[in-house]
Amino acid sequence: MQQPDIYAVTGRAKATPRDARLLERVSADVVSAAVAAVAVAPAICMIDKSIVENASGKRNLIESLRDSIAQLLKRPQRFFISRTFGLVAMVYAGTYLVANTTDTFLSHKKGNDNITKVTAGTEKFAATSSTNIILTLVKDRNFARMFGTGVSKVVPLPSYALFCARDCLTILFSFNLPPVLSKALPDNILGMSALSTAQILAPASTFFFFADQKPKSSPLGAREEI
């Protein structure tokens, strides 16, 4: 006796190969964001901590960096489960995840069967920059409380505006400019594709705009079109 089609009975549509590909790409986006965040967070964690402690007068840069490196080498498990590391990893993982999943869903929506298109539109910029700004504010506020001294002062609105402008430019150059710039670059520069080369050159060029810019977003977690 032939079994009834469960999809026909329930009225649900069968999953298509394209839907399966979407799930595969989203899973890859999650994994790549996590791996990239874990890779870059230790160094940024130590640098940001030393900057806050030095600015508050708690410890100088060298002393703070030396202490963080010693903890990483002698007690790595304690370093990687610390709140300090978690906050920095949160910023990077969240930023990479939003950037890559935006590419995935926009490609899926536009009918790209492989769902590998790297986009450079307004949707990606708005989603990624807003995520990065919010998560960075959360991280910086916690760092100030954890490693600062004395009573926190009210930050003037112009400072917030400059902070947002800096982060928006960093996101623009890290995630939106590379796909555009890659079209003007040749392939196989030092064995890298045009997109990979653009993902290195574009973020580095933000230093021409902000001499003291510290990297809030790195191309390491950005997608490479397959």
MOFENQUI-V215068 format. One record per pair of residues at least 24 apart in sequence whose C-alpha atoms are under 10 Angstrom apart, sorted by the first residue. I is the first residue (numbers start at 1). J is the second residue. D is the distance in whole Angstrom. If there is no record, write none. Layout:
I,J,D
I,J,D
//
This chain:
17,113,9
18,108,8
18,111,9
18,112,9
18,113,6
18,114,8
18,115,9
19,108,9
19,113,9
21,108,9
21,113,8
21,114,7
21,115,8
22,101,10
22,104,7
22,105,8
22,107,9
22,108,7
22,113,9
22,114,9
22,115,7
22,116,10
23,104,10
24,115,10
25,100,9
25,101,8
25,103,10
25,104,7
25,105,9
25,114,9
25,115,7
25,116,8
26,97,9
26,100,8
26,101,6
26,102,10
26,103,10
26,104,7
26,105,9
26,115,10
27,101,9
28,97,10
28,100,9
28,101,9
28,223,10
29,96,8
29,97,6
29,98,9
29,99,9
29,100,6
29,101,6
29,102,10
29,103,10
29,104,8
29,221,9
29,222,9
29,223,8
30,93,8
30,94,9
30,96,9
30,97,6
30,98,9
30,100,9
30,101,8
31,93,9
31,97,9
31,221,10
32,93,9
32,96,8
32,97,8
32,100,9
32,220,9
32,221,6
32,222,8
32,223,8
33,89,10
33,92,8
33,93,5
33,94,8
33,95,8
33,96,5
33,97,5
33,98,9
33,99,9
33,100,8
33,101,10
33,220,9
33,221,6
33,222,8
33,223,9
34,89,8
34,90,9
34,92,8
34,93,5
34,94,9
34,96,8
34,97,8
34,221,9
35,89,10
35,93,8
35,220,10
35,221,8
36,89,9
36,92,8
36,93,7
36,96,8
36,218,9
36,219,9
36,220,6
36,221,5
36,222,9
37,85,10
37,86,10
37,88,8
37,89,5
37,90,8
37,91,8
37,92,5
37,93,5
37,94,9
37,95,9
37,96,8
37,97,10
37,217,10
37,218,10
37,220,9
37,221,7
38,80,9
38,85,9
38,86,9
38,88,9
38,89,6
38,90,9
38,92,9
38,93,8
39,89,9
39,92,10
39,220,9
39,221,9
40,88,9
40,89,8
40,92,8
40,93,10
40,217,10
40,218,8
40,220,8
40,221,9
41,80,10
41,84,10
41,85,7
41,86,8
41,87,9
41,88,6
41,89,5
41,90,9
41,91,9
41,92,7
41,93,9
42,68,9
42,69,9
42,72,8
42,79,9
42,80,8
42,84,9
42,85,7
42,86,10
42,88,8
42,89,8
43,68,10
43,69,9
43,85,10
43,88,10
44,85,9
44,88,7
44,89,9
44,214,9
44,215,8
44,216,9
45,79,10
45,84,7
45,85,6
45,86,9
45,87,8
45,88,6
45,89,8
45,143,10
46,72,10
46,84,9
46,85,9
46,88,10
47,214,9
48,84,10
48,88,9
48,139,10
48,140,9
48,143,8
48,214,9
49,84,8
49,85,10
49,140,10
49,143,7
49,144,9
49,146,9
49,147,7
49,148,10
50,147,9
51,143,10
51,147,10
52,140,9
52,143,7
52,144,7
52,145,10
52,146,9
52,147,6
52,148,6
52,149,10
53,143,9
53,144,9
53,146,9
53,147,6
53,148,6
53,149,8
54,147,9
54,148,9
55,144,10
55,147,10
55,148,8
55,149,9
56,144,9
56,147,8
56,148,5
56,149,6
56,150,8
57,147,10
57,148,8
57,149,8
58,147,8
58,148,7
58,149,7
59,147,9
59,148,10
83,139,10
83,142,9
83,143,10
83,146,10
84,139,9
84,142,9
84,143,8
84,146,9
84,147,10
86,139,9
87,135,8
87,136,9
87,138,8
87,139,5
87,140,9
87,142,8
87,143,9
88,135,9
88,136,8
88,138,10
88,139,7
88,140,9
88,143,10
88,216,10
89,139,10
90,132,10
90,135,7
90,136,9
90,138,10
90,139,8
91,131,8
91,132,6
91,133,9
91,134,9
91,135,5
91,136,6
91,137,9
91,138,9
91,139,7
91,216,8
91,217,9
92,132,8
92,135,9
92,136,9
92,216,8
92,217,7
92,218,8
92,221,8
93,132,10
93,217,10
93,221,8
94,128,9
94,131,7
94,132,7
94,135,8
95,127,9
95,128,6
95,129,8
95,130,9
95,131,6
95,132,5
95,133,9
95,135,8
95,136,10
95,171,9
95,175,10
95,216,9
95,217,7
95,218,10
95,221,9
95,222,9
96,128,8
96,131,10
96,132,9
96,175,9
96,217,8
96,218,9
96,219,9
96,220,9
96,221,6
96,222,6
96,223,9
97,128,9
97,131,10
97,221,8
97,222,9
97,223,10
98,124,8
98,125,10
98,127,7
98,128,6
98,129,9
98,130,10
98,131,8
98,132,9
99,123,10
99,124,6
99,125,8
99,126,10
99,127,7
99,128,5
99,129,9
99,131,9
99,132,10
99,171,9
99,175,7
99,176,9
99,221,9
99,222,7
99,223,8
100,124,9
100,128,9
100,175,9
100,221,8
100,222,7
100,223,6
100,224,10
101,223,10
102,127,8
102,128,8
103,223,8
104,223,10
114,225,10
114,226,8
115,225,9
115,226,9
116,223,8
116,224,8
116,225,5
116,226,6
117,179,9
117,223,9
117,224,9
117,225,6
117,226,8
118,175,9
118,176,9
118,178,9
118,179,7
118,180,10
118,195,9
118,222,9
118,223,7
118,224,7
118,225,6
118,226,9
119,175,9
119,176,7
119,177,9
119,178,9
119,179,7
119,180,9
119,223,10
119,225,10
120,172,9
120,175,7
120,176,4
120,177,7
120,178,8
120,179,6
120,180,7
121,175,10
121,176,7
121,177,10
121,179,10
122,172,10
122,176,9
124,171,10
124,172,9
124,175,8
124,176,7
125,168,8
125,169,10
125,171,7
125,172,7
125,175,8
125,176,7
125,177,10
126,168,9
126,171,9
126,172,10
128,168,9
128,171,7
128,172,9
128,175,8
128,176,10
128,217,10
129,164,9
129,165,10
129,167,7
129,168,6
129,169,9
129,170,9
129,171,6
129,172,8
129,175,10
129,217,10
130,164,9
130,167,9
130,168,8
130,171,10
132,164,10
132,167,8
132,168,9
132,170,10
132,171,8
132,216,8
132,217,8
133,163,8
133,164,7
133,165,10
133,166,10
133,167,7
133,168,8
133,171,10
133,216,9
134,164,10
136,167,9
136,216,8
137,163,10
137,164,10
166,206,9
166,209,9
166,210,8
166,213,8
166,214,10
166,216,10
167,213,9
167,214,10
167,215,9
167,216,7
167,217,9
169,203,9
169,206,7
169,209,9
169,210,10
170,202,9
170,203,7
170,204,9
170,205,9
170,206,7
170,207,9
170,209,10
170,210,10
170,213,9
170,214,9
170,215,8
170,216,7
170,217,7
170,218,9
171,203,8
171,206,10
171,215,10
171,216,8
171,217,7
171,218,9
171,219,10
172,202,9
172,203,8
172,206,9
172,217,10
173,198,10
173,199,8
173,200,10
173,201,9
173,202,5
173,203,5
173,204,8
173,205,8
173,206,7
173,217,9
173,218,10
173,219,9
174,198,9
174,199,7
174,200,8
174,201,9
174,202,6
174,203,5
174,204,9
174,205,10
174,206,9
174,215,10
174,216,10
174,217,7
174,218,6
174,219,6
174,220,10
174,222,8
175,199,8
175,202,9
175,203,8
175,217,9
175,218,9
175,219,7
175,221,10
175,222,7
175,223,9
176,202,9
177,201,10
177,202,7
177,203,9
178,202,6
178,203,9
178,219,9
178,222,10
179,224,10
179,225,9
193,224,9
193,225,10
195,223,10
195,224,7
195,225,8
196,220,10
196,222,10
196,223,9
196,224,7
196,225,9
199,223,9
199,224,9
//
